[in-house]
Amino acid sequence: MPDLLFQNVAIVGVGLLGGSIGMAIRERGVAARVVGIGRRESSLQVALDRGAVDEVTMDLDEGVDEADLVVIATPVGKIVDAARAVAALRPDTLTTDVGSTKAEVVASLAELRFIGSHPMAGDHHTGCDHARPDLLEDRLVLITPLEQSEPEDVCRITDFWTALGASVHAMEPHEHDAIVAAVSQMPHLVAAALSVTTPSELVAYAGQGWRDATRIAAGDPELWLEIVTSNRANIIQQLAAVEHAIAEIRRALENGQDEALLEILQEAKQKRDAVGS
């Protein structure tokens, strides 16, 4: 059996991502012990029953007492407070997160032993009921270390995600936020726009195309509100690009420019085909 990467990992927030991380840690033997920390006994009991953690607690001090890695898997708006609370208790403990935006979070925690992470994995379902140990397998995790981050800490976080089956790419926090606005947050808003503009009386006739295109709009609205409002400037820029593309499609239809419309459809297909199924 390979050496453990960590002895004790604490996960603050054992929902879909936190629970999946805990399952993967335990299944792959990445740590000797996984502690789940949360605010509701019922949610923690689900995590325990599903095998996402070895033990649970609602007491942060107790949960991180022996941790040599803390993973903060709370909604993005709560990450900074959670990380500061952990650092007050365990200032020398390595901490990471799973937040969808990074610039504000990383800047706010620059003085702490913190390496920002964002697993590009998830589901429109939420909660540990839907967690699974292979959620990170063959997925990309973006990490956002700063110039002052200790190289050893960056290596340990990289090794952690790699051990869970993911591939890791490091980048600057502002670059991260610009990228995810385009490839993660805009798709959700476009799906929401399509869903909300479809008349309710027509939804019963929706086929697989509509279902596929709007699936991610079924995500938790309050969670997604936090995500998109934490990255406003980048999303506004991407919205302008989408509005331009829609205007081009409309113009081509109005003017009977079938060749122009075909070019748009061909470029769209080419980009979609490039990422596989």
C-alpha positions in Angstrom: 0.0 0.0 0.0 1.5 3.4 -0.9 2.4 5.9 1.8 -0.5 8.2 2.9 -0.4 11.7 1.6 -2.0 13.0 4.8 -2.8 11.5 8.2 -6.0 13.6 8.9 -8.1 15.5 6.4 -10.9 17.7 7.6 -13.7 18.7 5.1 -15.7 21.7 6.0 -19.0 21.2 4.2 -19.9 17.7 3.2 -22.3 18.2 0.3 -21.9 17.0 -3.2 -18.3 18.0 -3.7 -17.1 17.7 -0.1 -18.8 14.3 0.2 -17.3 13.1 -3.1 -13.8 14.2 -2.0 -14.2 12.3 1.2 -15.4 9.2 -0.6 -12.4 9.4 -3.0 -9.9 9.9 -0.1 -11.2 6.9 1.7 -11.5 4.7 -1.3 -8.0 5.6 -2.6 -6.3 5.5 0.7 -5.1 9.1 0.5 -5.5 9.8 4.3 -5.8 7.7 7.4 -8.8 9.6 8.7 -11.4 12.0 7.2 -13.5 14.2 9.5 -16.6 15.9 8.1 -17.6 19.3 9.6 -21.0 20.9 9.1 -23.8 22.9 10.6 -26.7 20.3 10.5 -26.7 17.0 12.2 -28.9 15.5 9.5 -26.5 16.4 6.7 -23.5 15.1 8.6 -25.4 11.8 9.3 -25.9 11.4 5.6 -22.2 11.8 5.0 -21.4 9.3 7.7 -24.0 6.8 6.5 -22.7 7.1 2.9 -19.1 6.5 3.9 -17.9 9.9 2.9 -16.2 10.4 6.2 -14.9 8.5 9.2 -16.4 10.8 11.8 -18.4 14.0 11.9 -18.8 17.1 14.1 -20.4 20.5 14.2 -17.5 21.9 16.3 -14.9 23.4 14.0 -12.2 23.4 16.7 -12.8 19.6 17.3 -12.9 18.9 13.6 -9.6 20.5 12.6 -7.8 19.7 15.9 -5.5 17.1 14.3 -5.9 18.0 10.6 -2.9 18.3 8.4 -5.1 19.3 5.5 -8.4 21.2 5.6 -10.7 21.3 2.5 -13.3 24.0 2.6 -16.2 22.9 0.5 -18.7 25.6 1.5 -20.5 27.9 -0.9 -18.1 30.5 -2.3 -19.5 33.3 -0.2 -18.5 31.5 3.0 -15.0 30.4 2.0 -13.1 33.3 3.4 -14.7 33.3 6.8 -14.3 29.5 7.0 -10.6 29.7 6.1 -9.9 32.5 8.6 -11.7 30.5 11.3 -9.6 27.4 10.5 -6.4 29.5 10.5 -7.2 31.0 13.9 -7.3 27.5 15.3 -4.6 25.8 13.2 -2.4 28.5 11.6 0.2 26.0 10.4 -2.3 23.7 8.7 -2.5 23.6 4.9 -5.9 24.6 3.6 -7.6 24.6 0.2 -11.1 25.0 -1.1 -13.3 24.1 -4.0 -14.8 27.5 -4.9 -15.9 28.5 -8.4 -14.2 31.9 -8.3 -10.8 32.7 -7.0 -9.5 36.3 -7.3 -11.4 37.8 -4.3 -11.0 34.6 -2.1 -7.2 34.2 -2.8 -6.5 37.9 -2.2 -8.4 37.9 1.1 -6.4 34.9 2.3 -3.0 35.8 0.9 -1.4 35.8 4.4 -2.6 32.4 5.3 -1.3 28.9 4.4 -3.9 28.6 1.7 -3.8 27.3 -1.9 -7.0 28.0 -3.9 -8.5 25.1 -5.8 -11.4 24.6 -8.2 -12.4 21.1 -9.3 -14.1 21.4 -12.7 -16.6 18.7 -11.6 -20.1 18.8 -10.3 -23.7 18.1 -10.9 -27.0 20.0 -11.0 -27.9 17.8 -7.9 -26.7 19.0 -4.5 -26.0 17.3 -1.2 -24.1 14.3 -0.1 -27.0 12.1 -1.2 -25.6 12.5 -4.7 -21.9 12.3 -3.8 -19.8 9.6 -5.5 -16.1 8.6 -5.2 -15.4 8.9 -9.0 -16.6 12.5 -9.3 -13.1 13.9 -9.8 -11.8 11.0 -11.9 -10.4 12.3 -15.2 -11.5 15.8 -14.4 -9.5 19.0 -14.2 -8.7 20.8 -11.0 -7.5 24.4 -11.4 -5.2 25.7 -8.6 -4.3 29.3 -8.0 -1.1 29.6 -5.9 0.4 33.0 -5.4 4.1 34.0 -5.9 4.6 33.8 -2.1 3.0 30.3 -1.8 5.5 27.7 -0.6 6.5 25.4 -3.4 6.1 22.4 -1.1 2.5 23.4 -0.4 1.7 23.7 -4.1 3.2 20.3 -4.6 1.2 18.8 -1.8 -2.1 20.2 -3.1 -1.2 19.1 -6.6 -0.5 15.6 -5.3 -3.7 15.5 -3.3 -5.9 16.2 -6.3 -3.9 13.9 -8.5 -4.3 11.1 -6.0 -8.1 11.6 -6.3 -7.9 10.9 -10.0 -7.9 14.5 -11.3 -5.4 16.3 -13.5 -4.1 19.6 -12.1 -3.4 22.9 -13.8 -2.0 26.0 -12.0 -2.9 29.6 -13.0 -3.2 33.1 -11.7 -6.5 33.8 -9.8 -7.7 36.5 -12.2 -7.0 34.3 -15.2 -9.0 31.5 -13.6 -12.0 33.8 -13.1 -11.9 34.9 -16.7 -11.8 31.3 -17.9 -14.5 29.9 -15.7 -16.8 32.8 -16.6 -16.7 31.5 -20.2 -16.7 27.8 -19.7 -18.7 27.3 -16.5 -20.8 30.2 -15.4 -22.0 31.5 -18.8 -23.3 28.0 -19.8 -25.5 28.1 -16.6 -26.8 31.5 -17.4 -27.5 30.6 -21.1 -29.3 27.5 -19.9 -31.3 29.6 -17.5 -32.2 32.1 -20.2 -33.4 29.4 -22.5 -35.4 27.7 -19.7 -37.0 31.0 -18.5 -38.0 32.2 -22.0 -39.7 28.9 -22.9 -43.5 29.4 -22.3 -44.7 27.1 -19.5 -47.4 25.7 -21.7 -44.8 24.4 -24.2 -42.5 22.7 -21.6 -44.6 19.5 -21.8 -43.6 19.2 -25.5 -39.8 19.6 -24.8 -37.7 17.0 -26.4 -34.2 15.8 -25.5 -32.5 18.8 -27.1 -34.3 21.2 -24.7 -33.6 18.9 -21.8 -29.9 18.6 -22.6 -29.5 22.4 -23.2 -31.3 23.3 -19.9 -30.1 20.5 -17.6 -27.7 22.7 -15.6 -30.3 25.3 -15.1 -31.7 22.8 -12.5 -28.8 23.7 -10.2 -29.5 25.3 -6.8 -30.5 29.0 -7.6 -29.1 30.5 -4.4 -25.8 28.7 -4.9 -25.5 29.9 -8.5 -26.5 33.4 -7.4 -23.4 33.5 -5.1 -21.2 32.1 -7.9 -22.2 34.5 -10.6 -22.3 37.6 -8.5 -18.7 36.9 -7.3 -17.5 37.1 -10.9 -19.6 40.0 -12.3 -17.1 41.8 -14.5 -16.0 38.6 -16.4 -19.5 37.4 -16.8 -20.7 40.8 -18.2 -17.9 40.6 -20.7 -19.0 37.1 -21.7 -22.6 38.2 -21.9 -21.6 40.8 -24.5 -20.0 38.1 -26.6 -23.1 35.9 -26.4 -25.4 38.8 -27.2 -23.2 39.5 -30.3 -23.4 35.9 -31.5 -27.2 35.9 -31.0 -27.4 39.2 -33.0 -25.4 37.6 -35.8 -27.7 34.6 -35.9 -30.8 36.8 -36.0 -29.2 39.0 -38.7 -28.5 36.0 -40.9 -32.0 34.7 -40.5 -33.6 38.1 -41.2 -31.5 38.7 -44.3 -31.6 35.2 -45.7 -27.9 34.8 -45.2 -27.8 31.0 -45.1 -24.1 30.8 -45.7 -23.3 33.0 -42.7 -25.7 31.0 -40.6 -24.0 27.8 -41.8 -20.6 29.1 -40.8 -21.8 29.8 -37.3 -23.3 26.3 -36.9 -20.1 24.7 -38.3 -17.9 26.6 -35.9 -20.2 25.7 -33.0 -20.0 22.0 -34.0 -16.3 22.1 -34.4 -15.7 23.5 -30.9 -18.2 21.1 -29.3 -16.8 18.1 -31.1 -13.3 19.0 -29.9 -14.2 18.2 -26.3 -15.7 14.8 -27.0 -18.9 13.4 -25.5 
